[in-house]
Amino acid sequence: MIFDESKSLFEEAKKYILGGVNSPVRAFKSVSGTPLFIEKGNGALMWDANGNEFIDYIGSWGPHLFGHNPPFIKKALEEALENGTSFGAPTKAEIEMAKLVTELVPSVEMVRMVNSGTEATMSAIRLARGYTRKSKFIKFEGCYHGHADYFLIKAGSGALTLGVPNSPGVTKGNAKDTLVARYNDIDSVYELVENNKDEIAAIIIEPVGGNMGVVPAEKEFLQALRKLCDEENIVLIFDEVMSGFRVAKGGAQEVYGIYADLTTFGKIIGGGLPVGAFGGKREIMEALAPVGPVYQAGTLSGNPLAMAAGVAALTKIKNNPEIYDKLEIKSAKLEDAFAENLKKIGKRFAVNRVGSMSCLFFTEENVKDFDSAVTSDTGLYAAYFHGMLKRGIYLAPSQFEAMFISTAHSEEMLERTAVAQYETLREIL
Ligand SMILES: *Cc1c(COP(=O)(O)O)cnc(C)c1O
């Protein structure tokens, strides 16, 4: 496969755009090589600037539950476009959108639309702080909640676990109110709550971790968090930006039967356009302006084009809940094929999967948290990534990202993927 068009576009892009990309993971830094410049997508397929065809398992990092450019979303966008692109005033589509979210995710009684997952999570934390009148919050190592300052914090050394900034530009002041616990380790949470009695406003978690590879929470762990939050007057926030409308129509909370006080959304909720949302219990949401005192706003929030695409996607989900069963069957098939390949190769690499999101870790350890995820051989992943790419399979350019299957992936494509994987594993091991 020849990638020379992408190579020259990348050189051109780097002259005007930092690192040639508008979001760092796209730069292929952790697998090296040149990012592909994409020309178009259709269903599960995507073509680069050289016209190379790929089966896409990134799906724009999660949004494309129905594959690229599905006709029903395109039609909704075309219709909305007739009436104009933005008004900065309420529209009917926003009501439809909010109703759909509250119907699909029962713990959400009221919704605020925003423009990205980052905005959703940072606003949810502000709301939890304003509502509880407390300052600190707990996050988990390996969970990603967007790039707001107070999330870019890693666990400090030592048992006290004061967070430290993991990016220049994030102040110590910001770090001091972020406490970092270990995923799937309830004792690490109890300890933080004990040491910061009556100071913790919120616990935020990805109920299915999707940003350290795929690492599902254990049910007992989420149950214990739910109980702890109730007892300590802490707002439990499920960050379902990735898992929402992905692992089930009602997200991870439907899968586990454990419900958050506030939930954040992004990715699928926008039907491919830049959208995020947060919502939850009416009582908490009512602390938000214009009803309550906690400020949050957005010039383009609830944008008519974004709402049209999002409403189309969520309506499809509401009317066709069986798509999740079909996705499960397809995803299980691919998982089985991968397991068969690994067996033939004689490796016991970890595979984690929840519905149509999954991850093959190049480690033989059981991956249940950040520490076990990073035992993966990232050099081997890079070789795997490039082996798959040249065989027409487009995976995430990082070990610590999810692989997504859409409704547009056909059986034949999955079979081709399994064959490519066997060849790649043979080649690199
Ligand atoms: C992608 C993601 C975010 C950030 O969303 P953006 O739209 O990229 O700002 C937040 N939380 C989780 C769990 C995500 O997967």
The ligand as a MOL file (V3000), in Angstrom:
LIG
                    3D

  0  0  0     0  0            999 V3000
M  V30 BEGIN CTAB
M  V30 COUNTS 15 15 0 0 0
M  V30 BEGIN ATOM
M  V30 1 C -13.7370 11.2720 24.3550 0
M  V30 2 C -13.9770 11.3530 25.7940 0
M  V30 3 C -14.0630 12.5880 26.4800 0
M  V30 4 C -13.7650 13.8890 25.8130 0
M  V30 5 O -14.6620 14.2030 24.7980 0
M  V30 6 P -14.2310 15.2870 23.6930 0
M  V30 7 O -15.4510 15.4070 22.8390 0
M  V30 8 O -13.0470 14.7120 22.9910 0
M  V30 9 O -13.9090 16.5370 24.4010 0
M  V30 10 C -14.4240 12.5690 27.8100 0
M  V30 11 N -14.6710 11.4220 28.4600 0
M  V30 12 C -14.5790 10.2260 27.8450 0
M  V30 13 C -14.8980 8.9900 28.6060 0
M  V30 14 C -14.2080 10.1450 26.5100 0
M  V30 15 O -14.0910 8.9430 25.9350 0
M  V30 END ATOM
M  V30 BEGIN BOND
M  V30 1 1 1 2
M  V30 2 1 2 3
M  V30 3 2 2 14
M  V30 4 1 3 4
M  V30 5 2 3 10
M  V30 6 1 4 5
M  V30 7 1 5 6
M  V30 8 2 6 7
M  V30 9 1 6 8
M  V30 10 1 6 9
M  V30 11 1 10 11
M  V30 12 2 11 12
M  V30 13 1 12 13
M  V30 14 1 12 14
M  V30 15 1 14 15
M  V30 END BOND
M  V30 END CTAB
M  END
